[in-house]
């Protein structure tokens, strides 16, 4: 009991020189702000613009909300460590990070699987799309994800809270990783490892296989289309989602297939930062920059909610960018002389 209740854990984070720490902090701050603001923009657009009230964007809205939770759970603490050097984290906060990590990763892969199924139905059986992907089914899928992964994450958190940590309180990571906690625990962790081995095929491998299977059928259907314009339109509708899947699953698979060693711990931390910080930051960029519907929805939102004078100002600034400073100067002197 003394081991369980003693003081704090210490997160060693990244090994950088003091000169590099300000740059690391600024990079983390930019990733965090971009991820939060970008995902909030997606949520606002989906909620306010009726054009985006479709199953795909309903799942995307939930994914954006989960991404905000994910980056807010881990990156602020890493920034505090980087700027202040305070590596301590209390036992309750550490268990909370484990809960949020297992929850967010489970929700993420489940939502990506639901979005892959949505693309499969839309491209392979389009005539039955609105019959299959009706609002009731979409809400049911998201509710199932929350009902499934909240108790699952709570189970791991409760099991970890009963362990003792007498050997070490230091973790060579930037957050409380489940595997790292099991390594430094002085208790018997075989039951937790068995539980992890039993559920990984259902919560990780099975959704990933479903995603791959869906896109095999999607790509096969796209190839069979007669015209290149139809193939391009069909592929562009699912390319954004496929990009996000490759980003997330690629980094996760890279961590688990990589042989574990002392020298590889820095690489593992870097890959963890990719799917905890960089992927949530890129999600709104991928879905907005490569999607005309999001751009048109943003335009609708600007014209509807931004005051007319401000919108006119934005349009005038956009127009003046196409004109050189010399022409503007000539125009200014001409108008001044004319008014005089």
N, C-alpha and C positions, 0 to 999 in steps of 0.2 A: 504493500500500500504506500510506503514511503517513496518508492520509485515512481509509482503512478502519479502521485500528486506533486512531485518536486518540480518546481519552477518552469522554465520555458524551454522550447526547442530553439535551435539556431540554424538558420538557412544560410548556407555559404554562398549561394547565388553564383554569379559569374566571376571568374578570376581575371580582373582587369587592373591595369596600373591606375594610379590616382589621376594621371593626365587624361585618361580615356573615360573616366567616370562621368564627367559633365556631358560628353557626347552620347554616352549610353543612356543617360537620363533623358536628354532631349529626344533621342530616338524613341524611347519607350513612351514619352509623353505624346509625341506625334502619333504613334500607333494607337494609343488609348483614345485620344481625342477623335481621331479619324474613325475608329471603330464605333465609338459611342454615337457621334453625330451622324455618321453615315447610316447606321442601323436605325437610329431614331427617324431619319428622313424616310427610310423605307416604310416604317410603321405608320408615320403620318400620311404618306401618300396612299398606302393601301386602305387606311381607315377613312380618309376623307374623299377620295376619288372613286366614284362608282364604277368607273372603267376598269379598275383593278380588283373588283369584287368577284374574283374567280378562284377556283380551288388552288391553282399554282401559287397565286399571290397570298392566299390565306396561309398556306404552309410557309411561304417566305416570310410573312409577318411574324409567325411564331419562331422561325429560325433567327430572325433579327432580334427578337426579344431575348431569346436564349443566349445569343452572342453578347448582348449587353451585360447580362448576368455573368457570363464567363470572364470577360475582360475585367469587369469591375471586381471580381473575386480575387484575382491574382496579380494584375499589373500594378495597382496602387501600392501594394506591399513591396513589390520588387523595386518600384521607384523610391520608396522610403529607404529601403536597404541601400540603394545606389547613392542617394544624396546625403544620407546621414550616417551610414555605416552601422546602423542598429539592426542586427540580424535576428534578434529574438522575436519569437512568436509564441503566444500563450497556448496551452494545451487545448482549451475550447475552440480558439480560432483555428488551430491546426486541424481539429476534427471537422470543423465547419468547411474548411477548404477541401478536405477529402469528400465530404458530402456533395459540395457543389461541383467538384471535378467529375465524380462518377455520374452525377445527375446530368450535367451539361453534355458530357460525351455520349451518354446513352440517348438523350433527347436528340442530339445532333444527328447521329447516324440513323435514328428512326425517322426523323423528318426528311432526311435525304432519300431514304428508301420510299417514303410516301410520295415525295416529289418525282422520283423515278417512275413509280407506278402511274402517277398522273400523266407523265409524258408518254408512257407506253399506251395508255388508253387513248390519249389525244391523237396519236399518230397511227397506231395500229388498228384501232376500232373507233374512228372518229364519230360515226353515226350514233354510237351508244354512249358517247362521252358524258353528256349531261344527265343521262339516265344512271350511269354507274357512279360518276363523281358528283353526286348531289350534295347539298349542304349538310345533310344528316350524316352521310358517310365521312365527310371531311372533319366535322366536329368530333365524330366518334373516333377517328384515327388519332387526332391530337389528344383527346381525353384519355385514350388508351395509353399513349406515351407517358402522360403525366401520372396516371394511376400505376403504371408498371414501374417507372424509374424512381419515383419518390420513395416508396417502401424499400426498393432495392438499395438505394443510396443510404437510407436510414439504417438499414440492416448492417452495412459495412461500418458506418459511423459508430453504432452501438457496440459492435464487436471490437473495434479499435479502441474505444474508450475503456474497455476492460483489460487492456494489455498493460504490462509494466515495461518501463524503459530504463533499465539500470546500466546497460553497457555504454550507451552513448546518447547524447541529446542533440548531436549535430547531423544535419542532412546536407549532402553535397548536391543541392538543388535550389531552385528559386521559389518553390512552393512545397506544401506537404504532400508529397507523392505517396500513393498507397503502397507501392512496391518498396519504396525507401523506408517507410515506417515499419514494414514487416521485417526488413533486414536488420534494423537497429533495435528491434524489440527483444527483450530477454525472456518473453513468455513463449509458450508453444503456439505457433501460428499456423500449424498444419491444417486446422479446420477452415481458416480463412482462405488459405491457398487452394484447398479443395473446392471451396465455394466459388472462387474466382475461375478455376479450371472448368467447373461445371456450367457456369453461366456465360462464359466468353463465346462459345459456339452460338448461343441464342441471341445475345445482345450485341455481338460484334460481327462474327463471321456470317451468320444467316442473313442479316440485312445487307451486308456487303455483296453476298452472292446474289441476292434478289436484285440489287442495283445493277450488277453486271449482266444478269439474265435479261432484265428489262431493256438495257441498252443494246444487247445483241439483237433482240427483236426489233427495236427502234431503228437501228442502223440497217438491218436487213430490209425493213419496210421502206426506208428512205431510198435505198439503192434501187428498189423496184419501181420507183416513181418514173414517169415517162420523160418529163421535161426537167431541164437543169434548174429552171426558176422554182419549180415545185420542190425539188430536192433541197435547194438553198433555203427556201422558206421553212421547210420542215426541220432542217438541221439547225437553223438559227434559233428556233423556238426552244431547243433543248441544249444548245451549246453552253449557255451560261451555267446551267445546273451541272452539266458534265464537267466543266472546269472546276467548280467548287468541290465536286466529289473527288476529283483527282488530287486537288490540293490537300483536302483533309485526309483522305484515306492513304494517300502517298506518304505523308509525314507520319501517320500512325503506324503504318506497316513498316516504315523505315526504322522506327524505334524498336519494334518487337522482333524483327528478323535480324537486326544487327547484333553480333556477338557482344556480350557484356564484358567489359574490362575497365580497369582504372583509367586508361587513356581515352576510353570512349565516353566517359561521363560528361565531358564538355560538349561533345557532339549530341548526346542525348538531351542535354539542357537546351541546346540550340534548336533541335527538332521540336522539343516541347514548346518553346517560345513561338515556333511557327504556327502550330495548330491552336495554341491558346491566344496568341495576340495577332499574328499576321493574317491568318485565315479569316477571323471575324472582321478584320479591317478590309480585306479584299472582297468579302462577300457583297457588300452594297455597291462597291465599284464595279465588280463584274456584272451584277444584275442591272445596274443603271447604265453603264457605258455601252453595253452590248445589247440593249433592249430599247426599241423604239417606243414601246408602250409606256415604259417608265418616264421617258423624256416627254412624251405627249401628256402624261398625267401630271408631271411637274409644271408644264406650261398651263394646263387647266387650273391647277392649284394657284399659280401666280396670278392669273387673270381674275380668279374668283375671290381670293382672300387678300392679295396685296393691293393697297390703294392705287387708284389710277395714276396719280402723279408719280408715285414711286416706280410703278411699272414703266411709265413713259420715260422716266429718268434712266432706268436700266436699258431700255431700248435705244435711247439716245447715246449712252456711253458705248454700247455695242456698235452703233453706227459710226461714231467718231473714231473708233479704233482703225477703221479702214481708210481714214484720211490722214495725210501726212501733217506734221507740225507746221511745215512751211505754208501749206494751203490754209490752215487754220489761222496762221498769223496774218496772211494777206486778207483773209475774210474779215478778221477783227479790225484791221486798219481801214478797210473799205467801209464797213458798217459805221465805224466811228466818224469818218469823214462825211459820210452820207447823212448821219444824224445831225452833225454840226451844221 
